[in-house]
């Protein structure tokens, strides 16, 4: 629901702000673009490196790597 509202606000602000010349909606469109870009840059999701099926009684060791992407 929230995503649909956000998308509709963005489409309306682009259509009426950037294409129509409304300065208030133009700033809304630019703000939405900045927020989406910031979320993509900052909100990295964890990367799954390897999956192993475990059986009862087996042990596991987990190594955690800090830093950027491989």
TORPA-4810 file (N, C-alpha, C, O; in nm, 3 decimals):
<nodes>
NODE_1_0.083_-0.119_0.000_0.000_0.000_0.000_0.087_0.125_0.000_0.064_0.218_-0.077_X
NODE_2_0.187_0.125_0.086_0.274_0.241_0.098_0.356_0.261_-0.029_0.378_0.374_-0.073_X
NODE_3_0.400_0.151_-0.087_0.480_0.156_-0.210_0.397_0.212_-0.325_0.448_0.292_-0.405_X
NODE_4_0.270_0.171_-0.335_0.183_0.220_-0.441_0.159_0.369_-0.428_0.157_0.441_-0.528_X
NODE_5_0.141_0.416_-0.306_0.121_0.559_-0.282_0.246_0.638_-0.322_0.237_0.745_-0.383_X
NODE_6_0.362_0.585_-0.287_0.489_0.649_-0.319_0.509_0.655_-0.471_0.552_0.757_-0.523_X
NODE_7_0.477_0.546_-0.541_0.490_0.543_-0.687_0.393_0.640_-0.754_0.430_0.708_-0.850_X
NODE_8_0.273_0.646_-0.705_0.175_0.737_-0.764_0.216_0.882_-0.741_0.201_0.965_-0.831_X
NODE_9_0.267_0.914_-0.623_0.315_1.049_-0.595_0.430_1.085_-0.689_0.436_1.197_-0.740_X
NODE_10_0.519_0.990_-0.712_0.633_1.015_-0.801_0.585_1.039_-0.945_0.630_1.134_-1.009_X
NODE_11_0.496_0.955_-0.995_0.447_0.971_-1.133_0.374_1.104_-1.152_0.392_1.172_-1.253_X
NODE_12_0.292_1.140_-1.054_0.218_1.265_-1.063_0.312_1.384_-1.056_0.296_1.481_-1.130_X
NODE_13_0.411_1.378_-0.968_0.503_1.490_-0.954_0.592_1.505_-1.077_0.627_1.617_-1.113_X
NODE_14_0.629_1.395_-1.141_0.707_1.405_-1.265_0.621_1.464_-1.376_0.664_1.553_-1.449_X
NODE_15_0.499_1.414_-1.389_0.411_1.460_-1.497_0.376_1.608_-1.482_0.384_1.684_-1.578_X
NODE_16_0.339_1.649_-1.361_0.295_1.787_-1.343_0.410_1.882_-1.305_0.402_2.002_-1.330_X
NODE_17_0.515_1.827_-1.245_0.624_1.913_-1.201_0.731_1.932_-1.307_0.764_2.045_-1.342_X
NODE_18_0.786_1.823_-1.356_0.893_1.833_-1.455_0.839_1.864_-1.593_0.898_1.944_-1.666_X
NODE_19_0.729_1.803_-1.629_0.675_1.824_-1.764_0.577_1.940_-1.769_0.564_2.006_-1.872_X
NODE_20_0.508_1.966_-1.659_0.407_2.071_-1.657_0.456_2.205_-1.606_0.393_2.307_-1.630_X
NODE_21_0.567_2.206_-1.535_0.624_2.332_-1.489_0.582_2.376_-1.349_0.609_2.490_-1.312_X
NODE_22_0.519_2.290_-1.272_0.480_2.325_-1.136_0.602_2.312_-1.045_0.653_2.202_-1.026_X
NODE_23_0.650_2.424_-0.987_0.774_2.418_-0.908_0.762_2.336_-0.779_0.860_2.273_-0.737_X
NODE_24_0.645_2.336_-0.716_0.629_2.259_-0.593_0.638_2.109_-0.622_0.705_2.035_-0.550_X
NODE_25_0.571_2.065_-0.727_0.575_1.923_-0.762_0.710_1.885_-0.822_0.751_1.769_-0.812_X
NODE_26_0.779_1.980_-0.884_0.913_1.952_-0.934_1.007_1.919_-0.817_1.088_1.827_-0.827_X
NODE_27_0.995_1.995_-0.708_1.079_1.966_-0.591_1.042_1.833_-0.527_1.130_1.764_-0.475_X
NODE_28_0.916_1.796_-0.530_0.874_1.665_-0.479_0.936_1.554_-0.563_0.986_1.455_-0.508_X
NODE_29_0.934_1.569_-0.695_0.992_1.468_-0.784_1.142_1.453_-0.760_1.193_1.342_-0.754_X
NODE_30_1.211_1.565_-0.745_1.355_1.560_-0.719_1.382_1.496_-0.583_1.476_1.418_-0.568_X
NODE_31_1.299_1.530_-0.484_1.315_1.470_-0.351_1.295_1.319_-0.352_1.368_1.246_-0.286_X
NODE_32_1.197_1.273_-0.428_1.171_1.130_-0.437_1.288_1.058_-0.504_1.328_0.950_-0.460_X
NODE_33_1.344_1.118_-0.609_1.460_1.059_-0.676_1.579_1.051_-0.582_1.651_0.951_-0.581_X
NODE_34_1.601_1.156_-0.503_1.712_1.157_-0.407_1.692_1.051_-0.300_1.787_0.981_-0.264_X
NODE_35_1.570_1.037_-0.249_1.542_0.936_-0.146_1.565_0.795_-0.202_1.625_0.712_-0.134_X
NODE_36_1.517_0.768_-0.323_1.536_0.634_-0.382_1.684_0.605_-0.404_1.730_0.494_-0.377_X
NODE_37_1.758_0.703_-0.452_1.901_0.684_-0.474_1.976_0.659_-0.345_2.065_0.575_-0.340_X
NODE_38_1.941_0.733_-0.240_2.005_0.715_-0.111_1.976_0.577_-0.055_2.066_0.513_0.001_X
NODE_39_1.853_0.531_-0.068_1.819_0.397_-0.018_1.898_0.289_-0.091_1.940_0.191_-0.030_X
NODE_40_1.917_0.305_-0.222_1.993_0.206_-0.297_2.140_0.205_-0.257_2.203_0.100_-0.251_X
NODE_41_2.195_0.323_-0.230_2.337_0.330_-0.194_2.363_0.281_-0.052_2.459_0.209_-0.028_X
NODE_42_2.278_0.321_0.040_2.300_0.291_0.182_2.245_0.154_0.221_2.307_0.082_0.298_X
NODE_43_2.130_0.119_0.168_2.060_-0.002_0.212_2.105_-0.128_0.141_2.026_-0.193_0.074_X
NODE_44_2.230_-0.162_0.155_2.279_-0.286_0.093_2.222_-0.407_0.165_2.208_-0.410_0.287_X
NODE_45_2.189_-0.504_0.087_2.137_-0.628_0.145_2.252_-0.726_0.159_2.346_-0.725_0.079_X
NODE_46_2.246_-0.812_0.259_2.353_-0.911_0.276_2.361_-1.007_0.157_2.259_-1.045_0.099_X
NODE_47_2.481_-1.044_0.123_2.504_-1.131_0.009_2.516_-1.276_0.056_2.593_-1.304_0.148_X
NODE_48_2.442_-1.366_-0.005_2.453_-1.507_0.026_2.567_-1.565_-0.056_2.563_-1.567_-0.179_X
NODE_49_2.671_-1.611_0.014_2.789_-1.662_-0.053_2.777_-1.811_-0.081_2.810_-1.858_-0.189_X
NODE_50_2.730_-1.884_0.019_2.722_-2.028_0.004_2.609_-2.083_0.089_2.586_-2.037_0.201_X
NODE_51_2.539_-2.181_0.036_2.435_-2.250_0.111_2.473_-2.397_0.121_2.518_-2.458_0.024_X
NODE_52_2.454_-2.451_0.239_2.487_-2.592_0.262_2.371_-2.656_0.335_2.319_-2.600_0.431_X
NODE_53_2.329_-2.772_0.290_2.225_-2.845_0.359_2.290_-2.924_0.472_2.385_-2.999_0.450_X
NODE_54_2.238_-2.905_0.591_2.297_-2.972_0.709_2.210_-3.089_0.752_2.087_-3.087_0.739_X
NODE_55_2.275_-3.187_0.802_2.206_-3.303_0.855_2.215_-3.300_1.007_2.303_-3.233_1.062_X
NODE_56_2.126_-3.369_1.075_2.132_-3.370_1.221_2.267_-3.423_1.269_2.317_-3.524_1.220_X
NODE_57_2.324_-3.354_1.366_2.450_-3.396_1.426_2.574_-3.334_1.363_2.684_-3.355_1.414_X
NODE_58_2.561_-3.259_1.254_2.678_-3.196_1.192_2.705_-3.061_1.257_2.615_-2.996_1.309_X
NODE_59_2.830_-3.021_1.253_2.867_-2.891_1.309_2.895_-2.793_1.195_2.910_-2.832_1.079_X
NODE_60_2.901_-2.665_1.231_2.917_-2.562_1.129_3.007_-2.452_1.182_3.002_-2.418_1.300_X
NODE_61_3.088_-2.396_1.094_3.172_-2.282_1.127_3.136_-2.169_1.033_3.126_-2.189_0.912_X
NODE_62_3.118_-2.048_1.088_3.078_-1.934_1.007_3.187_-1.829_1.017_3.223_-1.787_1.127_X
NODE_63_3.238_-1.785_0.902_3.334_-1.675_0.897_3.263_-1.553_0.841_3.192_-1.562_0.741_X
NODE_64_3.282_-1.439_0.906_3.218_-1.316_0.864_3.323_-1.224_0.806_3.424_-1.196_0.870_X
NODE_65_3.297_-1.175_0.685_3.388_-1.083_0.620_3.329_-0.944_0.626_3.213_-0.923_0.592_X
NODE_66_3.408_-0.850_0.670_3.364_-0.710_0.672_3.422_-0.640_0.550_3.528_-0.678_0.500_X
NODE_67_3.353_-0.541_0.503_3.406_-0.466_0.391_3.313_-0.465_0.273_3.195_-0.498_0.284_X
NODE_68_3.368_-0.426_0.159_3.288_-0.411_0.038_3.258_-0.540_-0.031_3.276_-0.649_0.023_X
NODE_69_3.212_-0.525_-0.152_3.178_-0.641_-0.233_3.301_-0.709_-0.284_3.409_-0.650_-0.293_X
NODE_70_3.284_-0.840_-0.320_3.396_-0.915_-0.374_3.424_-0.876_-0.516_3.517_-0.929_-0.577_X
</nodes>
